[in-house]
Amino acid sequence: MTVIPIKCSNCGAMVSRETMKCQYCGANLILTEDGSSRKRIICSKCGGQMADGSWFCTACGEIVTKDVEHLKQIQRKMRFQQESLKNELSEIDDKIEPDEFIYFSFRFKGLLANKYFVVTDKKLIKYELYGQYWEALWSEVVGIEGPRFESYGSFGYKNSLVVQTFNGPVTFDFGESNCSQFLWATRKALDDYTIQRKDIRAVICSLKFEDKNG
């Protein structure tokens, strides 16, 4: 049976319909009959609202949970995932800033060179075989078209996406590889930039914990 995810109303993350607590922000997902959260908490630092059960304020990063160790463990996992992604991009790691969050990366390993397509919270990167580098800040991106499917009969097929920018269209060729995850990540990153929202995973990575020994 396929479980269709739902969006957490507190942080926007996609979570399983079967869970009663968001695995990213801690918000209780039990709703009232009209579909709203049962209780809202006011952040003492910024005045923003968060759902009952939240571990931290998604607006300013203020930590409100008493179970800090659990939140630290989640952060360690998120940071480890980010470091793993960056380690796979050794040929272009100088193009990614230390605080830049990676939504998704696609890597095609060729016989003589590699190809990378990378989605971050600041830009979209295309690194073709033999060092052809292109990037566009999200402020330069107009929209994403695709996926496009082209069949070559017995010779195979090709999947591609077209990113429309103010400087013209740019095609991302995935060959016979699936491009659905890259498409989702690209659209989400563009949406987040448009409404000035930070991905909840990036928020978790940037959380600061008080040093009780300091």
Secondary structure, DSSP 8 states (H G I E B T S, - for coil): -----EE-TTT--EE-TT-SB-TTT--B--B-TTS-BS-EEE-TTT--EEETT-SB-TTT--B--S-HHHHHHHHHHHHHHHHHHHHTTGGGGGGS-TT--EEEEEEEE-SS-EEEEEEESSEEEEE-GGG-EEEEEGGGEEEEEEEEEEE-GGG-EEEEEEEEETTEEEEEEEETS--HHHHHHHHHHHHHHHTT---HHHHHHT-----TT-
